[in-house]
């Protein structure tokens, strides 16, 4: 019996444990932190051995294969020692994908991947049996264990792609690539780019690669590297013969001489970046032979993703917008770009080596006040202090929202778009977004 050791007892770890047990592995879960009660209950009910708040070497180094949670960096001593011992380390998507014959659509990118994955899933669900997994919803492994779907839309991060070997999606999508998580990649952008492009490394000529042709990082990489799969680019600015482009408020998609034209006037998602997300999702749908009418209706009734430019409430004619999922500068760029009214901007958190220069034009043009919400806001003061009349700092979400309420006037927006990770004051970006919404509702 092969021994599967799982590092990390969260969603992906516990899902992998269930699937591993079902497939006849001897399973052991080890977490350096505390495993949440809900996950402990699942492990106990399924008689799966585990430990938390420690890693016992003797129970780990006898593994035939190790599944590492994407949150654990490669530089951790335990991981280095496992690699030195030549014990294979895989990610959840690698482990799980060997146990399904489903059609896999894998979506990655620095921004837009959650919206694009959710939108793609929403469109495909109209005609197909589709699971939504990866960085979103129930884990991929758990879904294969519980009820294997015929198709999956997977939102995959660079961390998940770092530990693939055979993982091969039928359709791979890269929404964009901008500097993010560089602390995990030796502060080298090229390492992060290479990680994202692992999504296509096992693809063949039978497979498809959908990408943003306006993204110079992506197009440069494609010029310099051989990619086997059939390329289907999308663009806002140029005419694309095979793929998708945007012209006169319409998305035009051509695959194998079969063209569909979709009006975008009634799409619920706002902003240019969401036209790109819609192009990516529609290209996947057209490729998988979903009817044009179905695609159009799905784009028009999609409600968006929580914590991503989510309209919370209007109070005294001021719109409060939750964009807590904007954990990097590029995501905040899209948020500020889509603002059509004077904006009170709540920003800050754990800075991942941010360069704020690209935000300057929008801050000058649209932002009337800045509220810094983080433990260390000095970089924000240095960057934006001279651009706005009001810049203040606080360590509490409730206070940030109260300050915004005092500053904002009828017709303004209050935007939470932090451009930073959340771990200094919050559990994660969801916690930060929910605290924002609660504070707004308490006004």
DOMI-919847 format. One line per 8 residues: their letters; for each residue x, y, z of N, C-alpha, C. Coordinates in steps of 0.2 Angstrom, whole numbers. Example, Ala and Ser with C-alpha at 12.3 -4.5 7.8 and 13.67 -1.06 7.14 Angstrom:
as = 66,-28,39,62,-22,39,66,-16,39 | 64,-11,35,68,-5,36,64,0,39
// end
This chain:
xxxxxxxx = 4,-6,0,0,0,0,4,6,0 | 3,11,-5,7,17,-5,5,22,0 | 11,25,3,9,30,8,9,37,6 | 3,40,7,2,47,5,3,52,11 | 8,56,11,8,61,17,6,68,14 | 1,71,18,-1,78,16,1,83,21 | 4,88,18,6,94,22,1,99,22 | -2,101,27,-7,106,27,-14,103,28
xxxxxxxx = -18,104,33,-24,101,34,-30,106,33 | -30,110,27,-35,114,25,-39,111,20 | -43,115,16,-47,113,11,-44,108,6 | -38,110,3,-35,105,-2,-32,99,1 | -30,100,7,-27,94,11,-32,89,13 | -37,91,15,-42,86,18,-46,83,12 | -47,87,6,-50,84,0,-45,79,-3 | -39,80,-3,-34,75,-5,-34,69,-1
xxxxxxxx = -34,70,6,-34,64,11,-40,60,9 | -46,63,8,-52,59,6,-51,55,0 | -49,58,-5,-48,55,-12,-42,49,-11 | -37,51,-8,-31,46,-7,-34,40,-3 | -38,41,2,-40,35,5,-45,31,1 | -49,34,-3,-54,30,-7,-50,26,-13 | -44,29,-15,-40,26,-20,-35,21,-17 | -35,19,-11,-31,14,-8,-25,16,-5
xxxxxxxx = -23,23,-4,-17,25,-1,-18,24,7 | -12,23,10,-12,24,17,-10,32,18 | -15,35,22,-15,43,22,-13,45,29 | -9,50,29,-7,54,35,-7,61,33 | -10,65,37,-10,73,37,-6,76,42 | -2,81,41,2,84,46,2,92,44 | 0,95,50,0,103,49,4,106,55 | 8,111,53,12,114,58,8,119,62
xxxxxxxx = 2,121,59,-3,125,63,-8,121,66 | -14,124,68,-20,121,71,-24,119,65 | -27,113,65,-32,111,60,-38,113,62 | -42,117,58,-49,119,60,-53,113,62 | -58,114,67,-62,109,69,-66,106,64 | -69,109,59,-73,106,54,-69,101,50 | -62,103,49,-58,98,45,-56,92,49 | -55,94,56,-53,88,60,-59,83,61
xxxxxxxx = -65,85,61,-71,81,61,-71,77,55 | -70,79,49,-70,75,43,-64,70,43 | -58,72,45,-53,67,46,-55,61,51 | -57,63,57,-59,58,62,-65,54,59 | -70,57,56,-76,53,54,-73,48,48 | -68,49,45,-66,45,39,-60,41,41 | -58,41,48,-53,37,51,-46,38,47 | -45,45,46,-38,46,43,-34,49,48
xxxxxxxx = -28,46,49,-23,49,54,-20,56,52 | -20,60,58,-17,67,57,-14,69,63 | -10,74,62,-7,78,68,-7,85,66 | -8,90,72,-7,97,70,-2,100,75 | 0,106,74,4,110,78,11,107,79 | 13,102,74,19,99,73,20,95,67 | 26,94,65,28,89,60,32,84,63 | 30,78,63,34,72,65,38,69,60
xxxxxxxx = 45,70,59,49,68,54,48,60,52 | 48,56,57,47,49,56,41,47,53 | 36,51,53,29,49,50,28,52,43 | 33,57,41,33,60,35,38,57,30 | 44,56,32,49,54,28,49,47,25 | 43,43,27,42,36,25,37,37,19 | 35,43,17,30,44,11,33,41,5 | 28,39,1,29,37,-6,28,44,-11
xxxxxxxx = 23,48,-8,22,54,-12,19,59,-6 | 21,65,-7,19,70,-3,15,76,-6 | 9,77,-4,5,83,-7,6,89,-2 | 9,94,-5,10,100,-1,5,105,-2 | 2,108,3,-3,113,2,1,119,-1 | -3,123,-6,0,128,-9,2,134,-5 | 0,134,1,2,140,6,9,139,9 | 12,133,8,18,131,11,24,133,6
xxxxxxxx = 28,138,8,34,140,3,39,134,2 | 42,134,-4,47,129,-5,53,129,-1 | 54,135,2,60,137,6,60,134,13 | 54,132,15,53,129,22,58,123,22 | 61,122,28,67,117,29,64,110,27 | 58,108,30,55,102,29,54,100,21 | 52,105,17,51,104,10,58,103,7 | 63,107,9,70,106,6,72,99,7
xxxxxxxx = 71,97,14,74,90,16,70,84,12 | 64,85,11,60,80,7,62,80,0 | 64,86,-3,67,86,-10,73,82,-10 | 78,84,-5,84,81,-5,84,73,-4 | 78,71,-1,77,64,0,74,60,-6 | 73,65,-11,70,62,-18,63,59,-17 | 59,62,-12,52,60,-11,48,65,-15 | 44,62,-20,40,66,-25,35,71,-21
xxxxxxxx = 35,77,-23,30,82,-20,26,84,-25 | 19,84,-24,14,86,-29,9,91,-26 | 6,94,-31,1,99,-28,-6,95,-29 | -11,98,-26,-18,94,-26,-20,93,-33 | -19,98,-37,-22,97,-44,-18,92,-48 | -12,91,-46,-8,86,-49,-11,79,-47 | -11,78,-40,-13,72,-37,-20,70,-40 | -25,75,-39,-32,73,-41,-33,72,-48
xxxxxxxx = -30,75,-53,-31,75,-60,-30,68,-63 | -26,64,-59,-25,57,-62,-31,53,-61 | -35,55,-57,-41,51,-55,-48,53,-59 | -47,57,-64,-53,59,-67,-52,59,-75 | -57,57,-79,-57,58,-86,-60,64,-88 | -62,69,-84,-66,75,-86,-62,79,-90 | -66,83,-94,-63,89,-98,-61,94,-93 | -54,96,-93,-52,101,-88,-51,108,-92
xxxxxxxx = -54,113,-89,-52,120,-91,-49,123,-85 | -42,125,-86,-38,128,-80,-37,135,-82 | -38,139,-77,-37,147,-78,-33,149,-72 | -28,153,-75,-23,156,-70,-22,164,-73 | -18,167,-69,-17,174,-70,-16,178,-64 | -13,184,-64,-12,188,-58,-18,191,-56 | -23,193,-60,-29,196,-59,-34,193,-63 | -41,193,-61,-46,191,-65,-48,184,-65
xxxxxxxx = -43,179,-62,-44,172,-63,-51,170,-59 | -52,173,-54,-58,171,-50,-64,172,-54 | -65,179,-56,-70,181,-60,-71,177,-66 | -65,176,-70,-66,172,-76,-68,165,-75 | -65,162,-70,-67,155,-68,-74,154,-66 | -77,159,-62,-84,159,-60,-88,160,-66 | -86,165,-70,-90,166,-76,-90,160,-81 | -85,157,-82,-84,152,-87,-89,146,-84
xxxxxxxx = -88,145,-78,-92,139,-74,-100,141,-75 | -101,147,-74,-108,149,-75,-111,148,-82 | -107,150,-87,-109,149,-94,-110,141,-96 | -105,137,-94,-104,130,-96,-110,126,-92 | -112,129,-86,-117,125,-82,-124,125,-86 | -125,130,-90,-131,130,-94,-132,123,-98 | -127,120,-100,-128,114,-104,-124,108,-102 | -119,109,-97,-115,103,-95,-115,102,-88
xxxxxxxx = -113,96,-86,-111,95,-79,-104,97,-77 | -104,102,-73,-97,106,-72,-96,107,-65 | -90,105,-63,-87,107,-56,-83,113,-56 | -83,117,-51,-79,123,-50,-74,122,-44 | -68,122,-46,-63,120,-40,-56,123,-41 | -51,121,-37,-45,124,-37,-44,129,-31 | -44,135,-33,-43,140,-28,-50,143,-25 | -55,139,-27,-62,142,-26,-67,136,-25
xxxxxxxx = -71,137,-20,-76,132,-18,-73,126,-15 | -77,120,-16,-74,114,-13,-68,111,-17 | -63,108,-14,-57,106,-17,-58,101,-23 | -54,102,-28,-54,97,-34,-54,90,-32 | -50,88,-27,-49,81,-25,-56,79,-22 | -59,83,-17,-65,81,-14,-71,80,-19 | -71,85,-24,-76,84,-29,-76,77,-33 | -69,75,-34,-68,69,-38,-70,63,-33
xxxxxxxx = -69,64,-27,-70,59,-22,-78,58,-21 | -82,64,-21,-89,64,-19,-93,62,-25 | -92,66,-31,-96,65,-37,-92,68,-42 | -88,63,-46,-84,66,-51,-88,69,-57 | -87,75,-59,-91,79,-64,-88,77,-71 | -91,78,-76,-89,77,-83,-84,82,-85 | -85,88,-82,-80,94,-84,-79,98,-77 | -73,101,-77,-71,105,-72,-68,112,-74
xxxxxxxx = -70,117,-71,-66,123,-72,-62,124,-66 | -56,125,-67,-51,125,-61,-48,132,-61 | -48,136,-55,-44,142,-54,-38,140,-51 | -32,140,-55,-26,138,-52,-21,144,-51 | -18,144,-45,-13,149,-43,-6,146,-46 | -1,151,-46,6,149,-47,8,144,-42 | 6,144,-36,9,140,-31,7,133,-32 | 0,132,-35,-2,125,-37,1,123,-43
xxxxxxxx = 3,127,-48,7,125,-54,14,123,-52 | 17,126,-47,24,124,-45,25,117,-44 | 20,113,-42,21,106,-41,17,101,-45 | 16,103,-51,13,99,-56,19,95,-60 | 17,89,-62,21,85,-66,18,83,-73 | 12,80,-72,8,77,-78,2,81,-79 | 0,86,-75,-6,89,-75,-7,93,-82 | -13,91,-86,-13,93,-93,-21,95,-94
xxxxxxxx = -22,101,-94,-29,104,-95,-30,104,-103 | -37,102,-105,-39,102,-112,-38,110,-114 | -41,114,-110,-41,121,-111,-37,125,-105 | -32,129,-107,-28,133,-102,-29,140,-104 | -30,144,-98,-32,151,-99,-27,155,-95 | -23,160,-98,-19,165,-94,-23,172,-95 | -25,175,-89,-29,181,-90,-24,187,-91 | -19,187,-87,-14,192,-87,-8,190,-83
xxxxxxxx = -2,193,-83,3,192,-79,6,199,-77 | 6,201,-70,9,207,-68,13,204,-61 | 18,208,-59,22,206,-53,17,205,-47 | 18,199,-44,14,197,-38,17,191,-35 | 17,191,-28,20,185,-25,27,185,-26 | 31,190,-27,38,189,-29,42,187,-23 | 39,188,-17,43,185,-11,44,178,-11 | 39,174,-15,40,167,-16,44,165,-22
xxxxxxxx = 46,170,-26,50,168,-32,57,172,-32 | 60,172,-26,67,175,-26,67,183,-29 | 61,186,-28,60,193,-31,62,193,-38 | 61,188,-42,63,188,-49,56,187,-53 | 54,192,-57,48,192,-60,48,186,-65 | 54,185,-68,54,179,-73,53,172,-70 | 54,171,-64,53,165,-61,45,164,-60 | 42,170,-58,34,170,-57,31,169,-64
xxxxxxxx = 34,172,-70,31,171,-76,31,164,-78 | 37,161,-77,38,154,-79,33,149,-75 | 32,151,-69,27,147,-65,20,147,-68 | 18,153,-70,12,154,-73,11,149,-80 | 17,150,-84,16,146,-90,17,138,-89 | 18,136,-83,18,129,-82,11,126,-84 | 6,130,-84,-1,128,-86,-1,125,-93 | 3,127,-97,3,124,-104,9,119,-105
xxxxxxxx = 13,117,-100,19,113,-102,17,106,-104 | 12,103,-102,10,96,-104,5,96,-109 | 3,102,-112,-2,102,-117,1,99,-124 | -4,97,-128,-1,94,-135,-5,98,-140 | -5,96,-146,-8,100,-152,-16,99,-151 | -18,94,-147,-25,92,-146,-28,97,-142 | -24,101,-138,-27,106,-133,-27,113,-135 | -29,117,-131,-30,124,-132,-27,129,-127
xxxxxxxx = -25,135,-129,-22,140,-125,-25,146,-126 | -29,149,-122,-32,156,-122,-29,161,-118 | -27,167,-121,-23,171,-117,-24,179,-120 | -22,183,-116,-23,190,-117,-17,193,-122 | -19,194,-128,-14,196,-133,-12,204,-132 | -15,207,-127,-13,214,-126,-8,214,-120 | -7,209,-117,-2,208,-111,5,207,-114 | 9,212,-113,16,211,-116,20,206,-113
xxxxxxxx = 19,205,-107,23,199,-103,21,193,-106 | 15,191,-108,13,185,-110,15,184,-118 | 14,190,-122,16,189,-129,24,188,-130 | 27,192,-125,35,191,-126,37,184,-124 | 34,181,-119,35,174,-117,34,169,-122 | 28,170,-126,26,166,-131,31,166,-137 | 33,172,-138,38,173,-144,45,169,-143 | 46,168,-136,53,165,-134,52,158,-133
xxxxxxxx = 46,155,-132,46,148,-130,41,144,-134 | 42,138,-135,38,134,-139,32,131,-135 | 26,133,-138,20,130,-135,16,126,-140 | 15,120,-138,12,115,-142,5,116,-144 | 1,118,-139,-6,119,-140,-9,124,-145 | -15,124,-147,-18,128,-152,-19,135,-148 | -16,141,-151,-17,147,-147,-23,151,-149 | -27,153,-144,-33,157,-146,-33,164,-142
xxxxxxxx = -29,169,-144,-29,175,-141,-35,179,-141 | -35,184,-136,-41,189,-136,-38,196,-135 | -41,201,-138,-39,207,-137,-44,213,-137 | -43,218,-134,-47,224,-134,-45,229,-140 | -39,228,-142,-36,233,-147,-35,231,-154 | -34,225,-155,-32,223,-162,-37,217,-164 | -38,217,-171,-42,212,-174,-39,205,-174 | -42,200,-171,-39,193,-170,-43,188,-175
xxxxxxxx = -39,185,-179,-42,181,-184,-44,174,-181 | -40,171,-176,-42,165,-173,-42,166,-166 | -48,167,-163,-48,169,-156,-54,174,-155 | -53,179,-150,-58,184,-149,-55,191,-149 | -60,196,-151,-58,203,-151,-64,207,-149 | -63,213,-148,-69,218,-146,-69,224,-150 | -75,225,-153,-75,231,-158,-83,233,-158 | -83,240,-157,-90,243,-158,-95,239,-152
xxxxxxxx = -92,239,-146,-97,236,-141,-99,229,-142 | -95,225,-146,-96,218,-148,-90,214,-147 | -91,208,-144,-86,203,-144,-87,198,-150 | -81,198,-154,-81,193,-160,-77,188,-159 | -79,181,-159,-75,176,-158,-75,171,-164 | -69,169,-166,-69,165,-172,-64,159,-170 | -67,153,-171,-63,146,-170,-65,142,-176 | -60,140,-179,-60,135,-185,-66,138,-190
xxxxxxxx = -65,144,-192,-70,147,-197,-77,148,-194 | -78,146,-188,-85,147,-185,-85,153,-181 | -89,158,-183,-89,165,-179,-95,166,-176 | -95,169,-170,-100,171,-166,-99,179,-164 | -105,183,-164,-104,190,-162,-109,191,-156 | -106,194,-151,-110,195,-145,-110,202,-143 | -116,205,-142,-116,212,-140,-114,212,-132 | -111,217,-130,-109,218,-123,-113,223,-119
xxxxxxxx = -118,226,-122,-122,232,-119,-125,230,-113 | -127,223,-112,-131,221,-106,-127,217,-101 | -120,217,-102,-116,213,-98,-116,216,-91 | -117,212,-86,-118,215,-79,-111,218,-76 | -106,214,-78,-99,216,-75,-97,223,-79 | -94,227,-74,-92,234,-77,-84,234,-78 | -82,238,-82,-75,239,-83,-72,236,-89 | -67,238,-92,-63,235,-98,-61,228,-96
xxxxxxxx = -58,228,-90,-55,221,-88,-60,216,-88 | -66,218,-87,-72,213,-87,-74,211,-94 | -73,215,-98,-74,213,-106,-69,208,-107 | -63,209,-105,-58,203,-106,-60,197,-103 | -62,197,-97,-64,191,-93,-70,188,-97 | -74,192,-100,-80,189,-103,-78,186,-110 | -72,189,-113,-70,186,-119,-67,180,-118 | -63,179,-113,-60,173,-111,-65,167,-110
xxxxxxxx = -70,169,-105,-75,164,-104,-79,162,-110 | -81,167,-114,-85,166,-120,-81,161,-125 | -74,162,-126,-70,158,-130,-70,151,-128 | -69,150,-121,-70,143,-119,-77,140,-121 | -82,144,-119,-89,141,-121,-90,140,-128 | -87,144,-132,-88,143,-140,-84,137,-142 | -78,136,-139,-74,131,-140,-77,124,-139 | -81,124,-133,-84,118,-131,-91,117,-133
xxxxxxxx = -93,121,-138,-99,121,-142,-105,123,-138 | -105,128,-134,-111,130,-131,-114,135,-136 | -121,135,-136,-124,139,-141,-123,147,-139 | -123,151,-144,-122,158,-144,-127,161,-139 | -133,159,-140,-139,162,-136,-138,161,-129 | -135,155,-127,-134,153,-120,-128,157,-117 | -123,158,-121,-117,162,-119,-120,169,-117 | -123,172,-122,-125,179,-121,-130,180,-115
xxxxxxxx = -135,175,-114,-139,176,-108,-135,175,-102 | -130,170,-102,-126,169,-96,-122,175,-94 | -119,178,-99,-115,184,-98,-120,190,-95 | -126,190,-97,-130,195,-95,-133,194,-88 | -133,188,-86,-136,187,-79,-131,185,-74 | -125,185,-75,-120,183,-70,-119,189,-65 | -119,187,-59,-119,192,-54,-112,194,-51 | -107,191,-54,-100,194,-51,-98,190,-45
xxxxxxxx = -92,191,-42,-89,187,-37,-89,192,-31 | -90,188,-25,-90,192,-19,-83,195,-18 | -82,201,-15,-76,204,-14,-72,207,-20 | -76,207,-26,-72,209,-32,-77,215,-35 | -75,221,-34,-80,227,-36,-87,225,-34 | -88,223,-28,-95,221,-26,-99,227,-23 | -104,229,-26,-108,235,-24,-112,233,-17 | -110,236,-12,-113,234,-5,-119,237,-4
xxxxxxxx = -119,244,-3,-125,248,-2,-124,255,-4 | -130,258,-5,-129,266,-7,-132,269,0 | -129,274,3,-131,277,9,-130,285,7 | -135,289,8,-135,296,6,-132,297,0 | -134,293,-5,-132,294,-12,-124,292,-13 | -121,289,-8,-114,287,-9,-114,279,-10 | -110,277,-15,-110,270,-16,-104,267,-13 | -105,262,-9,-99,258,-5,-98,252,-9
xxxxxxxx = -91,251,-11,-89,246,-15,-84,242,-12 | -85,235,-12,-80,230,-8,-76,227,-14 | -69,229,-14,-65,226,-19,-59,223,-15 | -61,219,-9,-55,217,-5,-51,212,-8 | -53,209,-13,-49,203,-17,-44,207,-21 | -44,213,-21,-38,217,-25,-32,217,-20 | -28,211,-20,-22,211,-16,-16,213,-19 | -16,215,-25,-10,218,-28,-12,225,-32
xxxxxxxx = -7,228,-34,-8,235,-37,-12,234,-44 | -10,229,-48,-14,229,-54,-21,228,-53 | -23,224,-48,-31,223,-47,-34,230,-45 | -30,234,-41,-33,240,-39,-33,245,-45 | -28,244,-49,-28,248,-56,-35,248,-59 | -37,241,-60,-43,240,-64,-49,243,-60 | -49,243,-53,-54,246,-49,-55,253,-50 | -49,257,-49,-49,264,-50,-51,266,-57
xxxxxxxx = -48,262,-62,-50,264,-69,-57,264,-70 | -61,259,-66,-68,259,-68,-72,264,-63 | -69,267,-59,-73,272,-55,-75,278,-59 | -82,280,-59,-84,285,-63,-87,291,-59 | -84,292,-53,-86,297,-48,-81,298,-43 | -80,304,-40,-75,305,-35,-75,300,-30 | -69,298,-28,-69,291,-24,-65,292,-18 | -67,290,-12,-64,289,-6,-61,282,-6
xxxxxxxx = -54,282,-6,-51,275,-7,-48,273,-1 | -50,267,2,-47,263,7,-42,258,5 | -36,259,7,-30,255,4,-25,253,10 | -21,248,8,-16,246,13,-17,239,16 | -11,237,19,-11,230,22,-3,228,21 | -2,221,20,5,219,19,7,220,12 | 12,225,11,14,227,5,19,221,2 | 18,219,-4,22,213,-7,27,216,-11
xxxxxxxx = 30,222,-10,35,225,-14,32,229,-20 | 26,232,-18,22,236,-23,26,242,-26 | 24,243,-32,26,249,-35,20,253,-37 | 18,259,-34,12,262,-35,12,267,-41 | 17,267,-44,17,273,-50,11,272,-55 | 10,266,-57,4,265,-62,-2,268,-59 | -3,269,-53,-10,271,-50,-10,279,-50 | -4,282,-51,-4,290,-50,-9,293,-55
xxxxxxxx = -10,292,-61,-15,295,-65,-22,295,-62 | -24,289,-60,-31,288,-58,-32,292,-51 | -27,291,-47,-27,295,-40,-28,302,-41 | -24,305,-46,-24,312,-47,-31,314,-50 | -34,310,-54,-40,311,-58,-46,310,-54 | -46,304,-50,-53,302,-47,-53,302,-39 | -47,301,-36,-47,300,-29,-47,307,-25 | -52,308,-20,-52,314,-16,-49,313,-9
xxxxxxxx = -49,307,-7,-46,306,0,-44,299,0 | -39,298,4,-36,291,5,-36,289,12 | -39,283,14,-38,281,21,-34,274,21 | -28,275,24,-23,269,24,-25,265,30 | -26,258,28,-28,253,33,-23,248,33 | -18,249,38,-13,244,38,-8,245,44 | -4,241,46,0,242,52,6,247,50 | 8,246,44,14,251,41,11,254,35
xxxxxxxx = 10,261,36,7,265,30,12,270,27 | 18,269,29,23,274,27,24,275,20 | 24,269,16,25,269,9,19,272,5 | 13,271,8,7,274,5,8,282,6 | 10,284,12,10,291,13,16,294,8 | 21,291,7,26,293,3,24,294,-4 | 20,289,-6,18,288,-13,12,293,-15 | 7,294,-10,1,298,-12,0,304,-8
xxxxxxxx = 5,305,-3,3,311,2,2,318,-2 | 6,319,-7,5,325,-11,0,326,-16 | -4,320,-17,-9,320,-22,-16,321,-20 | -17,320,-14,-24,321,-11,-24,326,-5 | -29,329,-4,-30,334,1,-30,331,8 | -34,325,8,-35,321,14,-32,314,14 | -27,313,18,-24,306,19,-23,304,26 | -27,299,28,-27,297,36,-25,290,36
xxxxxxxx = -24,288,43,-23,281,44,-26,278,50 | -28,272,49,-31,269,55,-30,261,55 | -31,258,61,-29,251,61,-36,247,62 | -42,250,61,-48,247,62,-53,248,56 | -56,243,53,-60,243,48,-66,248,49 | -69,247,55,-75,250,57,-73,258,57 | -67,260,59,-66,267,60,-64,269,52 | -61,265,48,-60,267,41,-67,269,38
xxxxxxxx = -72,265,39,-78,266,36,-82,272,39 | -81,273,45,-84,279,48,-80,286,45 | -74,286,45,-70,291,42,-73,293,35 | -73,287,31,-76,288,24,-83,291,24 | -87,289,28,-94,291,28,-94,299,30 | -89,301,34,-89,308,35,-86,312,29 | -82,309,25,-78,313,20,-83,313,14 | -86,307,12,-90,307,6,-96,311,5
xxxxxxxx = -97,313,-1,-103,318,-2,-107,314,-7 | -114,316,-8,-118,313,-12,-115,313,-19 | -116,307,-22,-113,306,-29,-106,303,-29 | -103,302,-23,-96,299,-22,-96,292,-22 | -90,289,-23,-90,282,-21,-85,281,-15 | -86,276,-11,-81,274,-6,-79,267,-8 | -72,266,-10,-70,260,-12,-64,257,-8 | -66,251,-6,-61,247,-2,-57,243,-8
xxxxxxxx = -51,245,-9,-47,241,-14,-40,241,-12 | -38,236,-8,-32,237,-4,-25,237,-7 | -25,234,-13,-18,233,-17,-13,229,-13 | -15,226,-7,-10,223,-3,-13,217,0 | -9,212,3,-12,206,7,-15,209,13 | -19,204,16,-23,206,22,-20,204,29 | -15,200,29,-13,196,35,-11,200,41 | -10,207,40,-8,211,46,-13,212,51
xxxxxxxx = -19,213,48,-25,215,52,-31,210,52 | -31,205,47,-36,201,45,-34,194,44 | -39,189,44,-37,182,43,-35,181,36 | -39,184,31,-38,184,24,-42,189,21 | -42,190,14,-46,195,10,-53,194,11 | -56,188,12,-63,187,13,-65,190,20 | -61,189,25,-62,192,32,-62,200,31 | -58,202,28,-57,210,27,-63,212,23
xxxxxxxx = -65,209,18,-71,211,14,-78,211,18 | -78,205,22,-84,205,26,-85,210,32 | -79,211,35,-79,217,40,-81,223,37 | -78,225,31,-80,231,27,-88,231,26 | -91,226,24,-98,226,23,-102,226,29 | -99,223,34,-103,224,41,-102,231,43 | -97,234,43,-96,241,45,-100,246,41 | -101,245,34,-105,249,30,-113,248,32
xxx = -115,242,34,-122,241,36,-123,243,43 | -118,244,47,-119,247,53,-119,255,53 | -118,258,48,-118,265,48,-124,268,50
// end
